[in-house]
Amino acid sequence: MSEIGVKRVFERMRGIYTPVTDLRRRLLMETVRFILDGKKPSEIESLPFSIIEMGNPMYRCCSYRELSIVKQRLRLAFGLPLVEEREHIPVSSGIEKAFTSEKIIETPLVNVIRAACEKCPEDQVIVTDGCQSCMAHPCSIVCPRNAISFPEGKALIDQDKCIKCMKCVQVCPYAAITRRVRPCAEACGVDAIDSDEEGYARIHQDICVSCGLCTVSCPFAAISDKSEIAQVTFSLMERKRETTSPKLHAIVAPSFTGQFGNKVSPEMIFAGIQRLGFDRVMEVAYGADCDTILLAEKYTTKQGKFLGTSCCPSWVLTARNSYPDLAENIADSYTPMVETAKKIKESDVHAKVIFIGPCIAKKYEALTTEVSGYVDHVLTFEELAALFVAFEIDLSTIGESPAIQDASMLGRGYANASGVGNAIIRTAEEKFGITDINFEKADTLSDCLEMLKHIDKGSTCPDLVEGMACPGGCVGGPGTLASPPTAARHVARFASSAPFEFPVCEKIES
């Protein structure tokens, strides 16, 4: 799949509030309310009926199918493994394990809900009703496999012969021929999705890198990731009830600004997070600054073909899986999330750190042995929005709030494609006098693989390489609320208001 193709399928529904969006957010919100209302695990079977109305289907053909899907999504929302009804296990099975403030999620994080999957065809070139049975028949003339016939005047493509060269699509004068693909598979840059024996979408977990783009590309809400929103809610309740419990630190990814609308400032978002019950809210752009300094220093002593950025876990996994020799050039530094959490725990070993950002891959990263001791839970911006609604926090009513001064202009720019590379280049020049760095970047996994292929062949020889899994960078992550172009503008604006231009990585005071 080309980079343009991945971006196209991913961006189709972004920024549009669809029934799929509605279902995801209602379910997360009701999950939090269920916990805040003090409901017991045994009452979980009643929770779906606060989301759907039996006899009045909102999303599907019938209420019973909706009920089945919602039950399965609820297990994932509580952080539990997916259980299909045909396994004859109730949704409440093991639910008591989720009623905790401790981490419980395990891999696989991204799951296909078969009851919701519509068995979309994997990849077909088809003739639509737009075919006018024209006399010229250019489609059949250019077809190299003679796959097109005209049994009743209109074109018909033999799928067994078709090689999807797209020549017929290009020459049809009525644009009546199109390529139809499974949206989730098209969004997957590492080809981890195909069909199982029954036609349902299937994720090959040994290939999947947890980028999560499939979760927001499926128009049937048939793919979902596991959430830690329940455990974070219990953490907030525990902190409010027991003042001696560990302090809660929310660390917020640089892409946060603009996620809650044009009228909600970054300061209002931070204030809203604090009202949830967090003791401290901090920019992950601080960790980006630490990374920038470290990577600029590493560049001065680099010995491989290039220095690769390490901020995106999905990009790093993709490189390691597909080009292990080249992956050795990727910096072994921690991501900004981990750098920020690490510094917090150095000042308060008992602190509990919750990362809030656009990324599902960060949930995977926080499960790894090297990182699990620093980051306790991970939330997306969509999950944060559900917390705001359930806790009845209206960001638009928050007045003047303290200025945010944790990070530099360059650190805040990490959220946009080229932001990481630009920060390293500018810092290397400022601190070490290094100039003329040959820089390449890619901002989808398919594009990342294409970039690595050219480097491996020697057709390009960059000094610095930036890889991002999501279109446009972190602003295009699956856990975002705003459209990527809108978010990118807000990130640039907020970066320009930073208290300083170049990165500083000072010790965090407890």
C-alpha positions in Angstrom: 0.0 0.0 0.0 1.4 3.4 -1.0 1.9 6.2 1.5 -0.8 8.2 -0.3 -3.2 5.3 0.0 -2.7 4.9 3.8 -3.1 8.6 4.3 -6.2 8.7 2.2 -8.1 5.9 4.0 -7.1 7.2 7.4 -8.1 10.7 6.8 -11.5 10.0 5.3 -13.4 10.0 8.6 -11.1 12.2 10.7 -12.7 15.2 12.2 -16.2 13.9 11.4 -18.4 12.8 14.4 -19.8 9.6 13.1 -22.0 6.9 14.8 -18.7 5.0 15.2 -17.2 7.9 17.1 -20.4 8.2 19.1 -20.3 4.5 20.1 -16.7 4.6 21.2 -17.1 7.7 23.3 -20.4 6.7 24.9 -19.0 3.4 25.9 -15.9 4.9 27.5 -18.0 7.6 29.3 -20.5 5.0 30.7 -17.6 2.8 31.8 -16.3 5.7 34.0 -19.8 6.6 35.3 -20.4 3.0 36.2 -17.2 3.1 38.4 -18.0 6.6 39.9 -21.5 5.4 40.8 -19.9 2.7 43.0 -21.3 -0.2 41.0 -20.1 -3.7 41.8 -18.5 -6.1 39.4 -21.6 -8.3 39.6 -23.6 -5.4 38.1 -21.6 -5.3 34.8 -24.3 -7.2 32.9 -26.6 -4.2 33.2 -24.1 -1.7 31.8 -24.7 -2.3 28.1 -28.3 -1.0 28.6 -27.1 2.4 29.5 -25.4 2.5 26.1 -28.0 0.9 23.8 -31.8 0.6 23.9 -33.2 -2.8 23.3 -35.8 -2.8 20.6 -34.5 0.5 19.1 -31.2 -0.3 17.4 -29.0 2.8 16.8 -26.0 1.3 15.1 -26.9 -2.1 13.7 -29.6 -4.2 12.1 -31.0 -5.4 15.4 -30.6 -4.8 19.1 -29.3 -8.3 19.8 -26.3 -7.8 17.6 -25.7 -4.4 19.2 -25.8 -6.0 22.6 -23.3 -8.6 21.6 -20.9 -6.0 20.2 -21.2 -3.6 23.2 -20.6 -6.5 25.6 -17.3 -7.3 23.9 -16.2 -3.7 23.6 -16.9 -3.3 27.3 -14.4 -6.0 28.2 -11.8 -4.2 26.2 -12.8 -0.8 27.8 -12.1 -2.4 31.2 -8.7 -3.6 30.0 -9.7 -7.3 29.9 -9.1 -9.9 27.1 -11.7 -10.1 24.4 -14.3 -12.9 24.8 -16.6 -13.8 22.0 -20.1 -15.0 22.8 -19.6 -18.2 20.9 -17.0 -19.1 23.5 -20.0 -19.3 25.9 -18.3 -17.0 28.5 -20.3 -14.1 29.9 -19.0 -10.5 29.7 -18.7 -10.5 33.5 -16.1 -13.3 33.5 -13.1 -12.1 35.4 -14.4 -8.5 35.6 -13.4 -8.2 39.2 -9.8 -8.2 38.1 -10.4 -4.8 36.4 -11.7 -3.1 39.5 -8.2 -2.0 40.6 -5.9 1.0 40.3 -3.1 -1.3 39.2 -2.1 -2.1 35.6 -3.9 -5.2 34.2 -3.8 -4.9 30.4 -1.8 -7.4 28.4 -1.0 -8.0 24.7 -2.6 -8.2 22.2 -3.8 -4.7 22.6 -5.7 -4.4 19.3 -8.5 -6.8 18.7 -11.1 -7.7 16.0 -14.6 -8.0 17.3 -16.0 -10.5 14.9 -19.7 -9.8 15.7 -19.1 -6.3 14.3 -17.0 -7.2 11.3 -18.9 -7.1 8.0 -16.4 -9.4 6.2 -15.3 -6.7 3.7 -13.6 -8.0 0.6 -9.8 -7.8 0.9 -9.0 -6.2 -2.4 -11.0 -6.0 -5.6 -11.2 -3.9 -8.8 -14.9 -3.7 -9.5 -17.2 -2.1 -12.2 -19.8 0.2 -10.6 -23.3 1.2 -11.9 -21.6 4.1 -13.6 -20.6 1.9 -16.6 -22.3 3.2 -19.7 -21.6 0.1 -22.0 -19.6 2.4 -24.2 -18.5 1.3 -27.7 -14.9 2.1 -27.2 -14.3 -0.4 -24.3 -10.9 1.1 -23.4 -10.9 -0.9 -20.2 -10.7 -4.2 -22.0 -8.1 -3.0 -24.5 -5.6 -2.0 -21.8 -6.1 -5.1 -19.6 -3.0 -7.2 -19.8 -4.8 -10.4 -18.6 -8.0 -10.2 -20.7 -9.9 -10.1 -17.4 -12.8 -7.9 -18.7 -15.8 -9.1 -20.7 -19.2 -7.7 -21.6 -21.8 -10.5 -21.1 -24.7 -8.0 -21.0 -23.1 -4.9 -22.5 -21.6 -3.7 -19.2 -18.1 -4.5 -18.2 -17.5 -7.4 -15.9 -14.1 -8.2 -14.3 -13.0 -11.8 -13.7 -11.5 -11.5 -10.2 -9.4 -14.7 -10.8 -7.6 -13.1 -13.7 -7.4 -9.5 -12.4 -3.9 -8.5 -11.2 -5.0 -5.1 -10.0 -2.7 -3.1 -12.3 -5.4 -0.3 -12.3 -5.0 0.4 -16.0 -8.8 0.0 -16.5 -9.4 2.5 -13.7 -7.2 5.0 -15.4 -8.8 4.8 -18.8 -12.5 4.5 -18.1 -14.1 7.7 -19.5 -16.9 7.5 -16.9 -14.8 6.7 -13.8 -17.0 3.7 -13.5 -14.2 1.3 -12.3 -12.8 1.5 -8.9 -10.6 -0.4 -6.5 -12.4 -1.5 -3.3 -10.3 -2.6 -0.3 -10.8 -3.5 3.3 -10.3 -0.1 5.1 -8.5 -1.6 8.1 -6.1 -3.5 5.9 -5.5 -0.4 3.8 -4.7 1.6 6.9 -2.2 -1.0 8.1 1.3 0.0 6.9 2.9 -3.4 7.8 0.3 -5.7 6.1 -0.7 -7.3 9.4 -4.4 -7.7 8.5 -6.1 -10.2 6.2 -9.2 -12.4 6.3 -9.6 -15.6 8.3 -11.2 -18.8 7.0 -14.7 -17.3 7.5 -14.0 -14.0 5.9 -13.6 -11.9 9.1 -10.8 -9.5 9.5 -7.8 -11.0 11.2 -4.8 -9.3 12.8 -1.5 -11.2 12.7 -0.2 -10.2 16.1 3.3 -11.3 15.3 3.4 -8.6 12.6 1.2 -6.0 14.3 3.2 -3.0 15.8 0.2 -1.6 17.7 0.0 1.7 15.7 -3.8 1.4 16.1 -4.7 3.1 12.8 -7.0 0.2 12.0 -9.2 1.0 15.0 -10.2 4.4 13.6 -10.3 3.3 9.9 -12.9 0.6 10.2 -16.3 2.1 9.4 -18.1 -0.6 11.4 -16.2 -0.2 14.7 -15.1 -3.8 14.4 -11.6 -3.2 15.8 -10.8 -1.9 19.2 -7.9 -1.5 21.6 -7.8 -2.2 25.3 -8.2 0.7 27.6 -6.9 1.7 31.0 -9.6 4.2 31.7 -11.1 2.0 34.4 -7.8 1.7 36.3 -7.1 5.4 36.0 -10.6 6.2 37.3 -9.9 3.9 40.3 -6.5 5.7 40.8 -8.3 9.1 40.9 -10.9 7.8 43.4 -8.2 6.2 45.5 -6.1 9.4 45.6 -9.2 11.5 46.6 -10.2 9.0 49.3 -6.7 8.3 50.7 -4.4 11.4 50.8 -1.5 9.2 51.7 -1.7 7.2 48.4 1.0 7.9 45.8 0.8 11.3 44.0 -0.7 11.2 40.5 1.2 12.8 37.7 -0.4 13.4 34.3 2.2 13.8 31.6 0.6 15.1 28.4 1.9 14.6 24.8 2.9 17.6 22.7 -0.1 17.0 20.4 -2.7 17.8 23.1 -3.2 21.4 22.1 -6.3 22.0 19.9 -7.8 18.6 20.7 -10.7 20.1 22.5 -11.7 22.9 20.1 -10.5 26.3 19.2 -12.0 28.0 22.2 -10.2 25.7 24.7 -6.6 26.9 25.4 -3.7 24.6 26.4 -3.9 26.1 29.9 -7.6 25.2 30.2 -6.9 21.6 29.3 -4.2 21.4 31.9 -6.5 22.9 34.5 -9.2 20.5 33.5 -6.9 17.5 34.0 -5.9 18.8 37.4 -9.6 19.1 38.4 -9.9 15.4 37.7 -7.7 14.8 40.7 -4.2 14.8 39.4 -1.6 16.3 41.7 0.5 17.6 38.8 0.2 18.0 35.1 3.3 18.3 32.9 4.3 18.5 29.3 5.9 15.5 27.7 7.6 18.1 25.5 9.9 18.4 28.5 11.1 14.8 27.8 11.3 15.7 24.1 13.8 18.4 25.2 15.9 15.8 27.1 15.8 13.5 24.0 16.8 16.3 21.7 19.9 17.1 23.7 20.8 13.4 23.9 20.3 12.8 20.2 22.2 15.9 19.2 25.1 14.6 21.3 24.7 11.1 19.8 24.9 12.6 16.3 28.3 14.0 17.0 29.6 10.5 17.6 27.4 8.4 15.3 29.2 5.5 13.6 26.5 3.9 11.5 24.9 4.9 8.2 22.6 7.3 9.9 21.1 8.3 13.3 17.4 7.3 13.5 14.9 8.8 15.9 13.3 6.6 18.5 10.3 8.6 19.6 7.7 6.4 17.8 7.5 2.8 19.2 5.6 1.5 16.1 8.3 2.9 13.7 11.1 1.3 15.8 9.4 -2.1 15.8 8.7 -1.9 12.1 12.3 -1.1 11.3 13.6 -3.9 13.6 11.2 -6.4 12.0 11.8 -5.5 8.4 15.4 -4.1 8.3 17.2 -5.4 11.4 20.6 -4.3 10.1 19.5 -0.8 9.5 17.5 -0.7 12.8 20.8 -0.8 14.6 21.2 2.9 13.6 18.1 3.9 15.5 19.0 5.7 18.8 18.7 3.6 21.9 17.3 6.5 23.8 14.0 6.5 25.7 10.9 8.1 24.1 9.8 11.6 25.4 7.1 9.9 27.4 9.6 7.7 29.2 12.2 10.5 29.7 9.5 12.6 31.4 8.2 9.8 33.6 11.8 8.8 34.5 12.6 12.2 35.7 9.4 12.4 37.8 10.2 9.0 39.5 13.8 10.2 40.2 12.3 13.0 42.3 9.5 10.9 43.8 10.0 7.1 43.6 6.4 6.5 44.7 4.8 8.7 42.2 2.2 7.3 39.8 2.6 8.5 36.2 -0.2 8.5 33.7 0.7 9.4 30.1 -2.1 11.1 28.0 -1.6 11.3 24.3 -2.7 10.3 20.8 -1.1 6.9 20.7 -2.1 3.3 21.1 1.5 2.2 20.6 2.4 3.9 23.9 0.2 1.4 25.6 2.4 -1.3 24.2 5.6 0.5 25.1 4.4 0.9 28.7 4.1 -2.9 29.0 7.7 -3.6 28.1 10.1 -4.5 30.8 12.3 -1.4 30.3 9.4 1.0 30.6 6.8 -0.6 32.9 8.6 0.7 36.0 8.3 4.4 34.8 4.8 4.6 33.2 1.9 3.3 35.2 -1.0 3.9 32.8 -1.6 5.3 29.3 -4.7 7.1 28.1 -5.6 8.6 24.7 -7.1 12.0 24.2 -10.4 10.3 23.4 -10.3 8.5 26.8 -9.4 11.8 28.5 -12.5 13.4 26.9 -14.6 10.6 28.4 -13.2 11.3 31.8 -14.1 15.0 31.5 -17.7 14.2 30.6 -18.1 11.6 33.3 -16.6 13.8 35.9 -18.8 16.7 34.7 -15.8 19.0 33.9 -16.7 21.6 31.2 -13.4 22.9 29.8 -15.1 25.9 28.2 -16.0 27.3 31.7 -12.5 27.2 33.0 -11.1 30.7 33.3 -7.6 32.1 33.5 -5.1 29.3 34.3 -1.4 29.3 35.1 1.0 29.5 32.1 2.6 26.3 30.9 6.4 26.6 30.9 7.8 23.1 31.0 9.4 22.9 27.5 11.0 24.7 24.6 9.7 25.6 21.2 11.6 22.8 19.6 10.3 20.2 22.1 6.7 21.2 21.6 7.2 20.8 17.9 7.8 17.1 18.2 4.1 16.4 17.5 4.3 17.4 13.9 6.1 15.4 11.2 9.7 16.7 10.8 9.5 18.2 14.3 11.9 15.7 15.9 14.4 16.0 13.1 14.2 19.8 13.1 14.8 19.9 16.8 17.9 17.7 16.5 19.3 19.7 13.5 18.7 23.1 15.2 20.3 21.9 18.5 23.3 20.2 16.8 24.0 23.5 15.1 23.5 25.6 18.2 25.4 23.5 20.6 28.0 21.8 18.4 28.3 23.9 15.3 27.3 21.0 13.1 25.7 22.0 9.8 24.5 20.5 6.5 22.8 17.5 8.0 21.1 15.4 5.3 17.7 14.7 6.7 14.9 12.3 5.6 11.6 11.7 7.3 8.5 9.5 6.8 5.1 9.7 8.5 3.3 6.5 7.7 4.7 3.0 8.2 4.4 2.1 4.6 6.4 5.3 3.8 8.9 4.4 6.5 9.4 1.0 4.9 9.9 2.7 1.5 12.4 5.1 3.0 14.4 2.2 4.6 14.3 0.3 1.3 16.0 3.2 -0.5 18.6 3.5 2.3 19.3 -0.2 2.2 19.8 -0.1 -1.6 22.1 2.9 -1.3 19.9 5.1 -3.5 19.6 7.6 -0.6 22.2 8.3 2.1 20.7 10.5 4.9 22.6 11.5 8.0 19.4 11.8 10.1 16.2 9.7 9.8 12.9 10.4 11.4 10.1 7.8 11.4 6.5 8.3 12.4 3.7 5.7 12.2 0.9 8.2 11.8 0.0 10.6 9.0 1.3 14.1 9.8 3.1 12.8 12.8 1.7 12.4 16.3 -1.1 14.8 15.5 -2.5 12.0 13.3 -2.6 9.4 16.1 -5.6 7.1 16.5 -6.4 8.5 19.9 -6.8 12.1 18.8 -10.0 14.2 18.6 -9.1 16.9 16.1 -8.3 16.5 12.4 -4.6 16.2 11.8 -4.3 19.5 9.8 -6.1 21.4 12.6 -4.0 19.8 15.3 -0.8 20.6 13.4 -1.7 24.3 13.3 -2.4 24.4 17.0 0.9 22.6 17.8 2.9 25.1 15.8 1.1 28.0 17.5 1.6 26.7 21.0 5.3 25.9 20.2 5.8 29.6 19.1 4.6 30.7 22.6 7.2 28.6 24.4 9.2 30.3 27.1 12.5 29.4 25.4 13.6 28.2 22.0 16.2 25.6 22.6 15.9 22.5 24.9 16.8 22.4 28.5 16.6 19.3 30.6 16.7 20.3 34.2 15.9 18.1 37.2 12.2 17.9 38.2 11.5 19.1 41.7 9.1 16.9 43.7 
